[in-house]
Amino acid sequence: MIKSDTKGCGHEITDSKNGKTVYRYDLKGGIRKMRISRKDSPAPRQAGRGWLLFFYSVPSKPAGNRMKVWRRLLKAGAVPLKGSVYILPFSEERYEFLQWLVAEIAGMKGEGAFVTIERLDTIKDEEIIDQFRQQRANDYQEIERAAEDLERRLSSIRKGTKARNIRGLSVQFGRLLREFDEIGKIDFFGSPVGSALRERIKNLRDGVSSLSETASKKEASVSTTRKAIADYQGKAWLTRKKPFIDRMASAWLIRKFIDEKATFDFIDEKDVGSAGKGPVTFDIRNGDFTHAGDLCTFEVLVKSFGLRDKPLRKMAEIIHDLDMKDDKFGAAEAKGLEEILTGIRKTAMDDHDCLKRGMAVFEMLYESKR
């Protein structure tokens, strides 16, 4: 059980069978009797039963440590109970999380401990559950505002307003859905606000999907003339200087699937007109293979040569998000890949070295997707 001491400045956990204090948290003096040995510590219970109470104290400096612990607890879904006592519904996963958090606090020269209990004698379970639901309702408020904005935009389009940026709507909905799912992971007791919001999101998904299907049909009509791989063997391929994402990926694609004997060179975009008709130009203004509609150069090459390798489709989504910056596919790998390619660009000896090293990265990405 948990109860306040006679001075009202702390809390203690007692064994309900023998009344023995097993843990005490003093708001003035810090943690007392916190070093519970493993054999004395309450054994983990079956997931879904009981509660986890967490107590901690860290030095006032650096101030960031206290904020770090607080954020970790909030992200895990904990709510403050009394004073600096936090509570979570029991599960094996959350039990392990608190074990690691105690170790992390010790590294900050602080103290932390937690216990598992069946119930609190001074607070009913229903009251605690209401606190969790209220906290989640607060968390959902920002998503509700985003949903309202998206609903207004969809309603406006249905009434005849021209849809200028369907991809933007898809990106906005994707972001909203990810944030909703994150809160849903810690909505342990099914907040009514979350349930209502889930229905709104379902309706939004239907609306955005309908518009996206229309947009996709229009994109599919982007003109790309089908090319024969046999006509592009042993060619010199020319692109812009300082290669980066789309050029690196396209060069890899060309060498891997189109022209294994391809050679690559670079030119300033303003000098393209002097290149003549010999080289095949790519990812360059008015080039043989370059952006078309909503497609980046890599996607244009895939479509033009009818490449249907499944890993290429996954790669095309990542490359599109990186190059077009529209988060169309929400590719999680995009950010990390961009940082690696940026490092290559900064350390390469010249454009040829940069392209070679970038192509090697895309070879590894391809293998990871097979």
Secondary structure, 3 states (H helix, E strand, C coil): CEEECCCCCEEEEECCCCCCEEEEEECCCEEECCCCCCCCCCCCCCCCCCEEEEEEECCCCCHHHHHHHHHHHHHHCCEECCCCEEEEECCHHHHHHHHHHHHHHHHCCCEEEEEEECCCCCCCHHHHHHHHHHHHHHHHHHHHHHHHHHHHHHHHHHCCCCCCCHHHHHHHHHHHHHHHHHHHCCCCCCCHHHHHHHHHHHHHHHHHHHHHHHHHHHHHCCCCCCCCHHHHCCCEEEEECCCCHHHHHHHHHHHHHHCCCCEEEEECHHHHHHHCCCCEEECCCCCCECCECCECHHHHHHHHCCCCCHHHHHHHHHHHHHHHCCCCCCCCCHHHHHHHHHHHHHHCCCHHHHHHHHHHHHHHHHHHHC
